[in-house]
Amino acid sequence: MAEFETLLVEKIEDKICRLTLNRPEKLNALSPKLLGEFDRALDEFEAARDLSVLIIRGAGRAFCAGYDLQGTQQPGSGFTVSSDRINLHKLIERWQRLWSLGKPTIAQVHGYCLAGATELAGHCDIVFASEDAQFGHPAGRALGILPTLSMWPVLIGPRKTKEYFFTGDLMSAGEALECHLVNRVFPKDQLDEATLAYARRVALVPVELLALHKAAVNRWLDVQGIRALEQSAADLDCLAHQTDTVKQWMKASRERGLKEALSERDRPFVARK
C-alpha cells in the first residue's frame, strides 16, 4: 500500500488491511487532504487481490471528531449556494462509495465519533466500539444537519434520531449498542484484538462471496431509496447553511476564533445536563 501523510495503511495479516486515521493532534478531524487520501486508499484496497477485509480506526484519543472546520469559516472563499450544494453532494458520493465498496469494512471506534465521523462509521458494514465511545452531532446546534442524515433513522429509527439530533447530545456506546448503531461493544483494551479476531473470521470466506453477501443486504436499502434520501438530506443541509443561525455562528467563529465559538455553542447544553 502507498504511504500517506494523514493515514496509516497496512496489510496486517493475510487478506486483512487496516487504515488508521492519523491526525491525533486534531482528534483525526476530516480535513480535505485526509479525505483525498482516504479516497485513494479505498481505490488501492479495492484493487488489491490479496485483501478482502478493511478495518478503519483512529490514532490517539478518539476515532474522529468530525469534519475539520479550521479555515472553513474564512470569508472570500467563493462560497455560494451552488458551490455548497455541489460539495455536499460530493461528500454523499464519497460515503456512498464506501457503503457500496465491493469488500467488507469494519469501523473500530473509540472515544469521540462525531458529526462527519458518524457518516464514515455509519457507511461501514460493521461497527465495533469501545466502552468509552461516544456518538453524536453537536454541530447540529449551530452548523446544519448531517448531509447523510437519513442513515441515522435507517439504523436506529426516527424517534431516537430526533431525540439526539434535536439537542446535539452524545450517545454512549451502551445506548448505541441498544439502538443498533454499533454491532458490539468491548473494553477499550480489548477492542483491537476483538476487531481483528472478527476480521480473521470474515477473511475465511472467499472475497467473491463476501461481495455478494454485502450487495444482497445493501440492495434492500437501495430499494428503500437510501441513495435518494441521502441526496435529499444534502440539499437540506445546504438550506441550513443559509439560515440566520448558521450565518451568525460562522460570523462569531471568524471574530472570536473557532475554539471560543464552539465553547459558546455548547455551554448552555453542558449547564443544563
N, C-alpha and C positions, 0 to 999 in steps of 0.2 A: 504493500500500500504506500501511496505517496506521503510525504511529510507535509504537515500544515502548521501554520502559526497559532491558530486558535483551537485546534483539535489534536487529540492523540488518537490515532487509528492503528490498530494492530491485530494481527491474527494471533489469538492467544492459545488456541488448540485446533485440532483438526476440525474443519468446517465452521469454526466459531470466530467471529470478528467482534472486537469491542471498540466502540467510538466513545471517547471521553471529551466532553465539552471542557476546554482548558483555559478558562479565564477566571480562575478562582478569586483573584483580587476584585473582580466585578460581579461575584456570585454567578459567573458564567452567563451574564446577560447576552442576549442575542443581537450582536452588532451586525451591520451589513457584511463585514468581512467574514465573520463566523458563519453567517447564513450562506454566503457564497461558497465557502469551503465545505460546508455541510452538504450542499448540492453535489459538489464534485466527489465527496466521499461516498455518497449514495450511488453515484454512477459507477465508481470503482468496485464497490461491494456487489452491486447487481451483476456486473460483468464478470466477476471472479468465479470461475467454475469450481474452485476448491472451497468456496464459502457458502454456507446455507443459512446461517443464523446471525443476526446482528443485535448486540447489546449496546444500549445507549445510556450513558451515565454522566455525572458531572464531577469535576475535581473540586476539592476543598469542602467548604461548609454547606454547600447546597447543590441540588440538581441544577436549578436555573431560576433566576429571579424575573425572567420575562424579557421583553424587548429592551435593548439598550436605548434609553431616552436621551443620552448625552448628545447634544448637538441638534436634536430634532426640534427643539423649541426656539432655534435661532431664526430671526427674520431674514427675508431676502433669498430664500432657497428655491423660489419659483413654485411654491406650494399653491395649488389650485384645487377646486373640487374635482376636476377631471384627472389631474395627476394623482391625487389622493385615492380616487376610486381605482385607477389603474394599478397603483402599488398595492392596494389591499387585495385586489384580485390576483396579483402575483403571489401574495402570501398564501391565499387559498390554494393556488395551483401547487405551491411547494408542499403544503401539508397533505393535500390530496395525493400528490405523487408518493409521499411517504406511506400513506394509507394503502395505496394500490401497488406498492413495491412487490416484486414477484417472489420475495423471500420473507420469512417471519422476522419481526422486530420485537425486541423486549426493552421497555424503558425501566431502568433501575433507578428509583427515585429516593433521595434522602434530603432532609432539610426542606428549603423552600422550593415549591413548584408553582410559580405564579404567572398569571396573565398568559403571555405568549408561550411560556413553558408548558402550560396545560394543553395548549394546542399541539405542541410537539409530542408530549406523552399521550395525549388523547388519540393521536393518529397512529401510535404504535399498536401492535396486535395484542401485546401482553404488558401489564404494568405490575412490577413488584416494588414494594415500598418499605422503607424502614419505619420504625415506630415513631421517629421524630419528624416524619414527612408532614408537610402542610400544603394544602392546595387552595387556590382561590384567585380572585380577580379584583384586588383592591383598586386597580386603575379605573374600574367602573364607577368609582365615586366621583371622578372628575375628568376622565380622559376619553371615555367612549366604551363601546361594547367589544367583546371578542369577535374578530372577523369570522371565526368558526363557532360562533355561539351555539349553533344548532347541535354540535357534538355533545354538549352537556346534557340537554334534555334527552337525547338518544341514549346516553349512557346511564344517567341517574334519574331521569324522569323530570317532567316540567315543574312540579311543585318544589322539589329540592333545588332545582336550578334557580328558580325565582328567589327562594329563601336566601341563597348565598349571593346571588348577583344583585339583589336589591340593596344589600348592605356592604358588599365587598369583604365580608368576614372570611376568615380562613377555616377550612375544613381539616380536621385531624385525620391522620392515617386510619384510625379505627373507624371513623364515620365514612371515610372514603371507601373502605372495605365493605361496610354495610350497604352503601349506596351503589356498589359495583363500579365505582370509578377506578378501582385497582383490583387486581386479582388476588394478591396475597400480601401480608404484612409480616416483617421479620424484625427481630432485634437488630440494631444498627450494625453490630459487629458480625452478624451472620448474613447480611444482605448480599455481599459479594459472592460468597460461596453458594448460597441458596439460588441466586440467579444463574450462576454458572452451572450448577447441578441440573437445573431445569433445561438450560440451553443444550447441555450434553444429551438429554433425552430427546429433545426435538431434533437434534442433528443425526440421530439414529435413523430417522425417516428420510428416504430419498427426496431430494430437493424438488423434483418434478411433482411429487405427490403433495409436498408441503404447499407448493404454489397453488395447486388445485383446491386443497382444503381452504386456503385463505381466500381464493377467488369465490368459492361457493358461499362462504359466510358474508363476504363483502357484497356479493351480488344482491343479497337480501336487503342490505341498506341502500344499494343503488336503486333498487326497485321502489323503495320507500321515498326516494328523492333526496338523499343526503347531499349530493353534489349541488343541486339547485338550492337547497336550504342554506348551505354554507355561502354560496354566492350571494344570496339574498341578505344574509347576515352581514356580509362585507359592505353591501350598499347601505345598510342601516348604520354601520359604523361610520361610513362616510358622512351620513346625515348628522350623526352625533358630534362629529368634529366641527360642524357649523353652528352648534348651539352656543349660547352665551356662556354657559357653564364651562365648556371646554376652552373657549377663546379666553375667558378670564383667567383660567388656570395656567394656560400657556403664557399669558402676559406676566402673571405672578412668577412663573419659573424663570422667565428672562430677567425680570427685575431683581428678584431675591435669590436666585440660584435654585437649581433643581432639588438639592437636598432639603432646603428650607421649605420649598413648595410642597414636597412630598410629606414632610413632617406636619405642615399646616393642614394638608388634606386629611391626614389620618388622625390628627389629635382628637377631634370630637368623638370618633368611634372608640378610641382607646379609653377615653374618660368615662364613657357610658357603659363599659363592659360590666 
